[in-house]
C-alpha cells in the first residue's frame, strides 16, 4: 500500500511486515484510514458514474426528440412535394375543368362559352364580379384548409378571368 496520507507514516508492503513492525494500536489506525480512503474513492466513483449516466440519459432524450423532429420535417417535405405535383397537374388541366367549389367561375366560363345573344356588357360585368370575388373565394378555401384549391383559384382562375376581362 502507498504511504498513509493522514498520519504521514509509510505503510509496509505486506500484511506480515505490518504486524512485525507496528503495534496493534497503529494497525487499527492504518485500518481506519484505509477504510476511509476506500469509502472516499467509492463515493467519487459513484459520483462519476452517476454524472455520466445522467449525461447518457439526457443525450438519449435529445436524440429521440431530434429523430421525431426529423420525421416530422420529412413528412412535411413529402406533403409539399405532393402539393407541388398536384399544382402542376392542375395547371396542365386549366382549360379542361373549373376550380372545385368555384361555382362563380364555372358560371362565368359557361357564359363566355355560350354566347346566346346576351348583352356583352352583362357578360363582362359577370366576369368582373367573379374576378372581384377571387380574394373572398381564396380566403374561404384557406379557412377550410383546401390549400391546393386556394392556390389554384389565386394563380389560375384569377388569371383566366383577368384575361377574359381584358379581351
N, C-alpha and C positions, 0 to 999 in steps of 0.2 A: 504493500500500500504506500501511497505518497506521504510526504510529511504532513503532520497534523496542522490544520490551519488555525485552530483556536488556541492550542497550547504552545505552539512553536516547537514541539519536540518531534523527533524523527521516529516514525513507526517502523519496527523491524520488518524484514521481508517475509517472514513466515510466522505462523502461529506459535510454533515451538520456540522460536527465538524470543517472541514476545513474552511468553511465560517464564523463560530463563532470565530475561533482562529486567522485567518490570515487576512491581509489586501488584497485588490483587487490586488495590485501590486505583492504581494507574491504569490497569487493564480495563476496569469498569469505566473510567473516564474516556479511554480510547473507544470503547464500545458505544458509549452515549454519543460521542462526537461522530463516529462513523454512521450510526443510525440517523442522526440529524442530517448529515450530508446526503445520505441516501434519500431521505424524505424530501429534502430541498430539491434534489435532482429529479425525483419522481414528479414533484409539483411543476417544475419547469417543463418537463417533458409533456405532462398533461396540458399545460397552457399552450405549448407549441402545437401539439396535435389538435387541441380544441380550436385554436385560431385557424389552423389550416383546414380543418373540417368545415367550419363556418364559411370560410372563403370558398371552398368547393361547392357547398350548398348554394351560396349566393350566385356563384358563377353558373351553376346548372339552371337556376331560376331565370337568370338573364338570357341564357342560351335558349331556353324554352320560349321565352317571350319573343326573342328575335326570330325564332323559327315560325311562330304563329304570325308575326308581323309580315315576314317574307311570304307566307302562304296567302295572306290577305292581299298583298301587293300583286302577287302572281295572278290571283283570281280577278282582281281589278283590271290588270293588263289584258287578260283574256277577254273580259267583258268589253273593254274598249275596242279590241280588235274585232270582236263580233259586231259591235255597233258601227264601226267604220265600214266593215264589209256590207252590212245592211244598208248603210247610206249610199255606198257605191251601187248597190243593186237598185235602190230607189231612184238614183239619178239616171240609171240606164233605162228605167221604165217610166220616166217622167211624162212621156207623151201618151202612154197607154192607160194609166189609171190616175184618178184624182186622189187627194190626201184622205186617209181613213179618218172619218169623223168630221171632215171638212165639207159639209153639205153645201155651204155657200159657194165654195169653189167649184163643186160639181155642177151646181145650177148655172154658175157663170160660164163654165166651159160649155154646157149644153146650149145656153143662149147664144154663145159665139158660134157654135157648130150648126145651130138650127135657125138660120135667119128666115122667119116666117112673115116677113113684111113688117115686123115690129119697128118701131121708131129707132133709128140709130142712136139717138140721144139717150133713150131709155136703156139700151144695151150698154152704152158707155157708162151711164150712171150706176147700173148694177155692178159692173166691173170695178168701178171706183169705190163703191161701198164695200165690196168684197176685199179690195186692197186695203182699205182703211181698217177693216176688221182683222187683218192679219195679226197685229200685236195682241189683241184680245184672244184670238184663237191659239196663238203660241203660249200665252200665259195659262190658258185652260189646259193645254196639253202638259205643260210643265207641272202644274199643280196636281194633275192626275198621274204624274210620273211616266208619261208617254214621251220620253225624250227624243226618240227617233222621229215620231210624228211631229213633234215641235220643230226639230231641225229641218225636216222635210218642208213643213209649212213655211218656215222662215227663209230657207235657202232656195227652194224650188218653186213652190206655189206662188210665193210673193213675186219672184222674178217673172214667172209666166204671166201673172196678172198685170204686172207693170209693163211688160212688152205689149200685151193686148191693149192696154190703155194708151200707150204711146203710138200705136198704129193708126 
